[in-house]
Amino acid sequence: VEITISLLKREMDQTMAANAQKNKFLIDGFPRNEDNLQGWNKTMDGKADVSFVLFFDCNNEICIERCLERGKSSGRSDDNRESLEKRIQTYLQSTKPIIDLYEEMGKVKKIDASKSVDEVFDEVVKIFDKEG
């Protein structure tokens, strides 16, 4: 966790040092669990504010079907139903509570990810346009 956060912080600092206008960052898939969140809070408190969490909301079966379809050409060994169901359980146990915490703070922007790629992209653009 400490290594991941120090790498994120270093890249953010370098980006802002090169161009002060580049002071907003999209961090994908982090924090994933309580340990990540505690590490982030410890290291980044007062140095970075979380404006919002972008949450792609999609039911489990659609996620599984999409990953199984991806698995036909991805070559990923974890694109099988058993692995995907385990990943969903890990998400429910570890990641969902973090999202819930940010939701309690009013910082979650939800997108219905069961829609088409173009519809989801349009929603993402609207959120980022609003947030500046």
URNORTA-V315109 format. One record per backbone hydrogen bond with DSSP energy under -0.5 kcal/mol. NH is the residue of the N-H (numbers start at 1). CO is the residue of the C=O. Records with the same first field share a line. If there is no record, write none. Layout:
BEGIN
NH: CO  CO
END
This chain:
BEGIN
5: 1
6: 2
7: 3
8: 4
9: 5
10: 6
11: 7
12: 8
13: 9
14: 10
15: 11
16: 12
17: 13
18: 14
19: 15
22: 19
23: 21
27: 25
28: 26
30: 27
37: 33
38: 34
39: 35
40: 36
41: 37
42: 38
43: 39
44: 40
45: 41
47: 44
48: 44
51: 49
53: 107
55: 53  109
56: 54
57: 55  111
58: 56
63: 59
64: 60
65: 61
66: 62
67: 63
68: 64
69: 65
70: 66
71: 67
72: 68  69
73: 70
74: 70
75: 71
79: 76
80: 78
84: 80
85: 81
86: 82
87: 83
88: 84
89: 85
90: 86
91: 87
92: 88
93: 89
94: 90
95: 90  91
96: 91
98: 95
99: 95
100: 96
101: 97
102: 98
103: 99
104: 100
105: 101
106: 103
107: 102
109: 53  107
110: 108
111: 55
113: 57  111
114: 57
115: 112
120: 116
121: 117
122: 118
123: 119
124: 120
125: 121
126: 122
127: 123
128: 124
129: 125
130: 126
131: 127
132: 128
END
